[in-house]
Amino acid sequence: MQRVQIGRVSKPVGLKGELKVQSDFLVDEFFIGDQKYTVTKSREYNGDQYYYLDGIDTIEKAEKLKGKLIFANRDALNLDDDEILADDLIGFEVISTDGKKLGVVKAAGDNIDCGGFMFPYEDEFVTETNMTTKQIIVKKWEEEECK
């Protein structure tokens, strides 16, 4: 199964091992490195996920996970047909609306990293993401606009 990054452990909450996680997904299990963690209890609050994990029952154990990236099996995310993940964009060609080839996506998230430059993945900059041609079309902008 394909594993995809879905977030990061932000910090422990309380004394009993609860974790605050920055993620758009609420899942039943996830991975940190090769270690699989089963969620015993979860909740969402203000856009963040909070988890209790099997085997993580103290603040000391939870503290060891602080800052770690979390991954889940793609199949467990129940994505709609038109939903894409940041990982799906890696390798896409970035082209400006005037046809200039700007680079290839090296990393993606809130910002798209093309190796030599970055831009936010927002409507202000991105006009189209074409999954068939594997291209991201961006509005032409002046360098001053990006500072």
SULCOR-V405244 format. One record per backbone hydrogen bond with DSSP energy under -0.5 kcal/mol. NH is the residue of the N-H (numbers start at 1). CO is the residue of the C=O. If there is no record, write none. Layout:
BEGIN
nh->NH co->CO
nh->NH co->CO
END
This chain:
BEGIN
nh->4 co->72
nh->6 co->70
nh->7 co->70
nh->8 co->22
nh->9 co->68
nh->10 co->8
nh->10 co->20
nh->11 co->20
nh->13 co->18
nh->18 co->13
nh->19 co->51
nh->20 co->11
nh->21 co->19
nh->21 co->49
nh->22 co->8
nh->23 co->21
nh->24 co->6
nh->27 co->25
nh->30 co->37
nh->31 co->71
nh->32 co->35
nh->35 co->32
nh->37 co->30
nh->39 co->28
nh->40 co->52
nh->41 co->52
nh->43 co->50
nh->45 co->48
nh->48 co->45
nh->49 co->21
nh->50 co->43
nh->51 co->19
nh->52 co->41
nh->53 co->56
nh->54 co->38
nh->56 co->53
nh->57 co->55
nh->59 co->15
nh->62 co->58
nh->63 co->59
nh->64 co->60
nh->65 co->62
nh->66 co->63
nh->67 co->9
nh->68 co->65
nh->70 co->7
nh->71 co->31
nh->72 co->4
nh->74 co->2
nh->76 co->73
nh->77 co->74
nh->78 co->75
nh->83 co->80
nh->88 co->85
nh->89 co->85
nh->89 co->86
nh->90 co->87
nh->91 co->105
nh->92 co->89
nh->93 co->134
nh->94 co->103
nh->95 co->93
nh->95 co->136
nh->96 co->100
nh->97 co->138
nh->99 co->96
nh->102 co->94
nh->102 co->100
nh->103 co->94
nh->105 co->92
nh->106 co->113
nh->107 co->113
nh->109 co->111
nh->112 co->119
nh->113 co->107
nh->113 co->111
nh->114 co->112
nh->114 co->117
nh->116 co->114
nh->119 co->112
nh->121 co->110
nh->122 co->120
nh->125 co->122
nh->126 co->122
nh->127 co->125
nh->127 co->137
nh->128 co->137
nh->130 co->135
nh->131 co->129
nh->134 co->130
nh->135 co->130
nh->136 co->93
nh->137 co->128
nh->138 co->95
nh->138 co->136
nh->139 co->125
nh->145 co->142
nh->146 co->142
nh->146 co->143
nh->147 co->144
END
